[in-house]
Amino acid sequence: MKKIQIIISAFTIVVLFSCSSNAQQTSTPPAVSPMPMKPEMTEIWEPEVAVVTPGKTSADAPSDAIILFDGKDLSQWVSAKDGSPAKWLVIDGRMEVVPGTGDIKTKLKFGDCQLHIEFSAPDEVAGASQGRGNSGVFFQDRYELQILDSYQNRTYRNGQAGSIYKDTAPLVNAMRSPLEWNTYDVIYTAPRFKPDGRLDYPARITVLHNGVLVQNNTSILGLTNYIGLHLYTTAHGEDVIHLQDHNNKTQFKNIWIRRL
């Protein structure tokens, strides 16, 4: 009798365990919640969100920004060619390209970032298409957001202001007249690569041009090339912000960046 009772008890345990396992695996929610939800169950308190003091206006740098150009000097920039001091001019609080002196780049390297940059075409309106107020800002020294005087100046759509150069045209042309300043506010997400060097997912970019959305989480197709397809050729990490000398006296001011 004792042996039979033990067998029955063991069988009962197996049945109960089986029922319990099936109940846990079902995708059908119970008719009545075993534990009614309370507000505090969906509240996350820790860690506390870090405090950043914003600028007085959207153009002013917040407290955690790195100032790349404040109108005083080019101490954050060097020649892109050989790392020597940047040879562009600083005039009345603005930075101006000196045609023929070459591109410049930041001393610091960045990946994911928020960038604010203000630019203006040369004071003297001259040239047409790509020959008017041409420059560019390169993220990670590779992917170009085009700078151009596109005010009443027709060119190929994926080469005008606000375009990812030779890649993706802007949604609209939001360029101001040549004697006015323009702003780019950019959210840039760097590409990711697999351990073997293959692309995991491409770089993405969102751009507000003078407060107007012109690139909406756009995937960047690859390395910016003037001729040929844009491809991701090699894996890489953080790299410099790069400004282009395109033989136009394009001007810049109030450049700051935040690491994301």
C-alpha positions in Angstrom: 0.0 0.0 0.0 2.8 2.4 0.9 4.5 1.8 -2.5 1.3 2.5 -4.4 0.8 5.8 -2.5 4.4 6.9 -3.4 3.8 6.1 -7.1 0.5 8.0 -7.1 2.1 11.0 -5.4 4.9 11.1 -8.0 2.4 10.9 -10.8 0.5 13.8 -9.3 3.7 15.9 -9.1 4.5 15.2 -12.8 0.9 16.1 -13.9 1.0 19.3 -11.9 4.4 20.2 -13.2 3.3 19.5 -16.8 0.2 21.7 -16.3 2.3 24.5 -14.8 4.8 24.4 -17.7 2.0 24.5 -20.2 0.4 27.4 -18.4 3.7 29.3 -18.5 4.2 28.6 -22.2 0.8 29.7 -23.4 0.5 33.0 -25.3 -3.0 33.7 -24.1 -3.2 36.1 -21.2 -5.3 35.2 -18.2 -8.8 36.6 -18.1 -8.0 38.2 -14.7 -4.5 39.6 -14.0 -3.0 37.7 -11.0 -1.4 41.0 -9.9 -3.2 44.2 -10.9 -0.9 46.8 -12.4 0.1 49.8 -10.3 1.5 53.2 -11.6 4.9 52.6 -9.9 5.4 49.3 -11.8 6.2 51.2 -15.0 8.3 54.0 -13.4 12.1 54.0 -13.8 13.9 56.1 -11.3 17.5 55.1 -11.6 19.9 56.1 -12.9 18.8 59.7 -12.8 19.0 61.5 -16.2 22.1 63.8 -16.5 21.5 67.5 -16.5 22.6 69.6 -19.5 22.1 73.4 -19.4 20.8 74.5 -22.8 22.0 77.7 -24.5 19.9 80.8 -24.4 18.8 80.1 -28.0 18.9 76.9 -30.1 22.0 78.3 -31.8 23.9 78.6 -28.5 26.1 75.7 -27.3 24.7 73.7 -24.4 26.9 73.1 -21.4 28.3 69.7 -22.6 29.2 70.8 -26.1 32.7 71.0 -27.4 33.3 74.4 -29.0 35.1 74.0 -32.4 35.0 77.6 -33.4 33.9 80.6 -31.3 35.1 83.4 -33.6 38.5 83.9 -31.9 41.0 81.4 -33.4 41.5 78.1 -35.2 43.0 76.3 -32.3 40.7 73.3 -32.7 41.7 72.9 -36.4 44.7 71.8 -38.5 45.5 71.4 -42.1 43.9 68.2 -43.4 46.9 67.6 -45.7 49.7 67.5 -43.2 48.5 68.4 -39.7 50.1 71.9 -39.7 48.2 74.9 -38.3 45.1 75.7 -40.3 45.7 78.5 -42.8 42.2 79.9 -43.2 41.4 83.4 -42.0 39.6 84.6 -38.9 37.9 88.0 -39.7 35.4 89.8 -37.4 34.4 86.6 -35.6 34.0 84.4 -38.7 36.3 81.8 -40.3 36.9 82.3 -44.0 38.3 79.8 -46.5 41.6 80.9 -48.1 41.3 79.3 -51.6 44.2 77.1 -52.4 45.4 76.6 -48.8 43.6 73.2 -48.5 41.0 71.6 -46.4 41.0 71.7 -42.6 40.1 69.1 -40.0 39.4 69.0 -36.2 42.1 67.8 -33.8 39.6 65.7 -32.1 37.8 62.6 -33.5 34.1 61.9 -33.3 31.6 59.2 -34.1 27.9 59.6 -33.2 27.3 63.4 -32.7 25.1 66.4 -32.8 26.7 69.2 -34.8 25.8 72.9 -35.1 27.5 74.9 -37.8 26.7 78.3 -39.4 27.9 79.2 -42.9 27.6 81.9 -45.5 28.4 82.3 -49.2 31.2 84.7 -50.1 30.2 88.4 -49.8 30.7 88.8 -53.6 28.2 86.7 -55.5 30.1 85.0 -58.4 30.0 81.8 -60.3 27.2 79.3 -60.9 26.2 75.8 -60.1 29.0 74.1 -58.1 31.2 77.2 -58.4 29.2 79.4 -56.0 29.9 79.2 -52.2 31.0 75.6 -52.4 32.4 73.7 -49.4 31.4 70.7 -47.4 31.4 69.2 -43.9 32.7 65.6 -43.8 31.7 63.4 -40.9 34.4 60.9 -39.8 36.5 62.4 -42.6 34.5 60.4 -45.2 30.8 61.3 -45.6 30.0 64.8 -47.0 27.1 67.1 -46.2 27.3 69.6 -49.0 27.6 73.3 -48.5 26.8 75.5 -51.5 25.1 78.8 -52.3 21.9 77.2 -53.7 19.9 80.4 -53.5 18.5 80.9 -57.0 21.4 78.8 -58.3 20.5 75.5 -60.1 22.8 72.5 -59.9 22.3 68.7 -59.8 19.9 67.9 -57.0 22.2 65.5 -55.1 24.9 68.2 -55.1 23.0 71.3 -53.8 23.0 72.6 -50.3 21.6 70.1 -47.8 22.5 67.1 -49.9 24.6 64.2 -48.9 26.9 64.9 -51.8 26.4 62.7 -54.9 24.2 60.5 -52.6 20.8 61.9 -51.4 19.1 65.2 -52.4 17.6 67.3 -49.7 13.9 67.2 -49.2 13.6 71.0 -50.0 15.9 73.9 -50.8 16.0 76.1 -47.6 18.9 78.3 -48.6 18.9 81.9 -47.6 20.3 84.7 -49.8 24.1 85.1 -50.1 24.4 87.9 -47.6 22.6 86.0 -44.9 23.9 83.3 -42.6 22.6 79.7 -42.8 22.6 77.0 -40.1 22.9 73.2 -40.2 21.8 71.3 -37.1 22.8 67.7 -37.6 22.3 64.4 -35.8 24.8 61.9 -37.1 24.9 58.2 -36.4 28.2 56.5 -37.4 28.2 53.2 -39.4 28.7 50.0 -37.5 30.9 47.1 -38.7 30.9 43.4 -38.0 34.0 41.8 -36.3 35.2 40.6 -39.7 35.0 44.2 -41.1 31.8 43.9 -43.1 29.2 46.6 -42.8 26.6 45.9 -40.1 24.5 49.0 -40.8 25.2 52.3 -42.6 25.7 55.8 -41.3 22.5 57.8 -40.8 22.0 61.5 -40.8 19.2 64.0 -39.9 19.7 67.6 -41.0 17.8 70.8 -40.2 18.8 73.6 -42.6 17.7 76.9 -41.2 15.2 75.0 -39.0 13.8 73.1 -42.0 14.1 69.3 -42.1 16.1 68.4 -45.3 17.5 65.0 -44.4 15.2 62.7 -42.3 17.3 59.9 -40.7 18.8 59.3 -44.2 21.0 56.3 -44.7 24.4 57.3 -46.2 25.3 54.9 -49.1 29.0 55.0 -48.4 32.3 56.9 -48.8 31.7 60.2 -50.6 33.3 60.1 -54.1 33.1 62.7 -56.9 33.4 59.9 -59.5 32.0 56.5 -58.9 29.7 54.6 -56.6 29.6 55.3 -52.9 30.6 52.2 -50.9 31.8 51.2 -47.5 35.3 50.0 -48.4 36.9 49.4 -44.9 35.8 49.3 -41.3 36.7 52.3 -39.2 36.0 54.0 -35.9 35.8 57.7 -34.8 37.5 60.2 -37.0 37.7 64.0 -37.6 35.2 66.6 -38.8 36.6 67.9 -42.1 35.8 71.2 -43.8 36.5 71.6 -47.5 38.4 74.3 -49.4 36.7 74.3 -52.8 38.3 77.5 -54.0 35.4 79.6 -52.8 35.7 82.1 -49.9 32.9 80.4 -47.9 32.5 81.6 -44.4 31.8 79.8 -41.1 31.0 80.7 -37.5 29.6 79.3 -34.3 30.6 75.7 -34.7 29.9 73.3 -31.8 29.5 69.6 -31.3 28.1 67.1 -28.8 29.2 63.5 -28.5 26.2 61.1 -28.4 
